[in-house]
Amino acid sequence: MQDAINELLDRQRICDLLARYCERLDEYDIDGVAACFSEDAVTDYGAGRGGEIAGRQAIAQRIATGQAAFTRTHHQMGQMRIRLDGDSAESNSYQMTWHELPSGKQDLVCLRYVDRLEKIDGEWLIARRRVEVALVDGFEGTEWRWVERRTPD
């Protein structure tokens, strides 16, 4: 019974981590965003958004630069699938993200975070993140990594 309770607690802590990431982004709290990642984390938001970045501070700088272009953002979490394996986990989480530029122009992107997470000193952190996109409205000229989809037979 205790194992089941611990698994539920870990799942909830991962959900809280992913929600905190979104919350920190929307408030432009770059230190708070960085704290969601392990020190040696690697992210890949796609070639159009900086490509692969390694290290918490480099990730924070890339996110700060990218998010500085917007006057407001909204990151809305959707469904999540979490697979636990001891002190590591994999998750797919879906988001709808809205961005407003200083001109008033608005962009929308629906994406999937493909994450590997690690429990370090009792705290779940993002160790590796890859972003895949399913829908984009705006962001003209940005190169994206699309969610792979089978072709109907």
NORJO-V819612 format. One record per run of one state. SS is the DSSP state (alpha for helix, beta for strand, coil for the rest). FROM is the first residue (numbers start at 0). TO is the last residue. If there is no record, write none. Layout:
ss	from	to
SS	FROM	TO
SS	FROM	TO
This chain:
ss	from	to
coil	0	0
alpha	1	25
coil	26	28
alpha	29	33
coil	34	35
beta	36	43
coil	44	45
alpha	46	48
coil	49	50
beta	51	53
coil	54	54
alpha	55	66
coil	67	68
beta	69	84
coil	85	86
beta	87	100
coil	101	104
beta	105	119
coil	120	121
beta	122	136
coil	137	144
beta	145	145
coil	146	152
